[in-house]
Amino acid sequence: MSTRTRESTLHTLKLPDTFEDLTGLISTDLKVIATALAERAGDRLLLSPRQCHQLRRKLWNKLNQAINETMESLTVERQ
């Protein structure tokens, strides 16, 4: 019996307090971006539904991670 490691849960957007009011708006935009890219890749590259889902999750997590790290470093530099 093989064991599969499940991808970690979806990352959340953690903006500094100064930008907290933008969290919902940016999260919605990131969801649209990740979904659009995954759907286009699925259509053009003939990905399976599972591959599309994995791509969407990966895009979501990487986009959130990039924003979180960038904003965190910006905040640290300003302190």
Beta strands, then each sheet from edge to edge (+ up, - down):
end
